[in-house]
Amino acid sequence: MTETPSILLVEDTASLSAVYTSYLRRSGYDSTQVASGGDALIELDRGGYRVVLLDLQLPDMDGIEILRMVQEQKLPVAVVIITSNASVNVAVESMRLGAYDFLEKPFSADRLIVTVRNALKHMQLSEMVEAIKERTHFYGFIGSSLAMQSIYRTIDSASASKATVFITGESGTGKEVCAEAIHKCSPRLDKPFVPLNCGAIPKDLMESEIFGHVKGAFTGAISNRDGAASLADGGTLFLDEICEMDLDLQTKLLRFIQSGTFHKVGSTRLETVNIRIVCATNRNPLQEVQSGRFREDLYYRLHVIPIHLPPLRDRDEDIFEIARTFLVDYAEEEGKDFSSFSSDAAEIINNYDWPGNIRQLQNVIRNSIVLNDGQVLTADMLPELLGKDSQMPLQNEDVDNLVLRSSPVVLSNDHSSNLGYQNRSAANDIEPLWVVEKRAIELAIEACGGSIPKAASLLDINPSTIYRKKAHWDQG
Amino acid sequence: MIPFLVERFLCDLQMHLEGVIGAVSSSDGEQLERESHTLKSVSGTFGAVRLQQQMTEINECCRRGDVKKAIKLAGNVKVIGQLTLEAYLKN
């Protein structure tokens, strides 16, 4: 066996150094020899060593100091003490300082080689464990929980393949981050990564978005256009919210996946591309298949490598790790001094369910940083989260805390906005639209302390609209 | 390789023997501890058993603080050292 790992031999006695070197070389191990503590430190600083054979009695220092330095700097080396002073005290002190083994001089060649071999194996295993354990960040992901380590390993394995990956997970769990990670880990990383949200594009335009179109294919097609499939040629096509795709288009997608060929809308020419497909959904795809909204054959064609991203509440220590990263990043971006959380803020963050997952956490941290000042982000700076749902509730009449989300004060023709009014479902309870409108506007003005521009901003209308309507109402 | 190693051994043997003898003549307990420590390892590694035993005893006395006894034990170190040298030169 010929191995060339790096062994550093620290021995000031020339004959002993020569003997140990010959023992090692006979077994195929190369080594660097130094005769002083100072030279040993220089070599360790250079790095590249896995095992250090360390004599304790050196001309310029006690070898224990070198062992202590290795421990303090957490250098990835196994230190084997070689000394003729094998007192219990020395042995205990050495092991306490992290020495891997202890050899009493004189020792045989076999003893040395077995020790070195074991030390090298130990370092190899340690490196493997550290490589797995230490992944606190992975291509845009933040988190070292066991759940995420499993995801990272799956991405590592899946990335080299061309097989389709099907990512599932609640909204805000990082499905696009996962797709990008797969692309960046893959041999296709120098080629395009093209994301397409199947839920965000009108159904009529979806086919053109994916496959492109030729001039005149439909009204508005004023020139030829490449679709996402062409743009992703050689790279990765990410189809987000794939369960939103129309059934007819699912059929065409299935044909495309099977053959790698397609026609642009309005074209008879067969196009060929080489792409790797990653798709994602926050729905349960099997349920969509069972309810007839998703083709079963397409599901099984896509569902080759499934990756399920866990919700944030299942990621234990990752919650705070992510929150801390957002705190540092957004404090820098917003020019604020925040550098840490108070213990009660940390407790709230760790114990909350985060139904909106990472996206919600991101918004909460950013909101807290923007609206507050200080070095420590305290519990009172966080929105009311305990026992509440993910929507930021109206805290009080204070305009600065007014955060209208899915129930905004928007005038709509379907009379669905309620502003906290009782639900008027009976026909004889329906009021004229102008009455509802007037009440909504007056309430907004009152909530804004009489400020019409502020009220208009929150109502998402022009202030002149309010002035005009008020003038109209005043005229009677 | 062996001749090279023996040559190195003989160099170290002479150097550290002189060190022990010098420490004995100046009653320097610290130097005697250091030199006997090294000579113990060197002689043991190269099979000079008698010298190794003597150096082990001297070294242990020094570490206990009994420099007087260590010096006494080193009384015939010149002779043993010379015999060791001759044995290796002959072979």
Contacts between the chains, C-beta under 8 A, distances in Angstrom:
chain1	res1	chain2	res2	distance
A	13	B	12	5.8
A	13	B	38	5.6
A	13	B	41	6.7
A	13	B	42	6.0
A	14	B	8	5.4
A	14	B	11	6.7
A	14	B	12	5.9
A	15	B	5	6.9
A	15	B	8	3.9
A	15	B	9	4.4
A	15	B	11	6.9
A	15	B	12	4.3
A	15	B	13	7.9
A	15	B	42	5.7
A	15	B	45	7.4
A	15	B	46	7.2
A	16	B	12	7.7
A	16	B	41	6.1
A	16	B	42	6.3
A	16	B	45	6.0
A	18	B	4	7.0
A	18	B	5	5.5
A	18	B	8	4.7
A	19	B	5	5.9
A	19	B	45	5.8
A	19	B	46	7.8
A	22	B	1	5.8
A	22	B	5	6.5
A	57	B	34	7.0
A	57	B	37	5.9
A	57	B	38	7.1
A	84	B	37	6.1
A	84	B	40	5.1
A	84	B	41	4.2
A	84	B	44	7.2
A	84	B	59	7.9
A	85	B	37	6.5
A	85	B	59	7.9
A	85	B	63	7.7
A	87	B	63	7.9
A	105	B	40	7.6
A	105	B	41	4.0
A	105	B	44	6.3
A	105	B	45	6.6
A	106	B	41	6.3
A	106	B	44	3.5
A	106	B	45	4.2
A	106	B	52	7.6
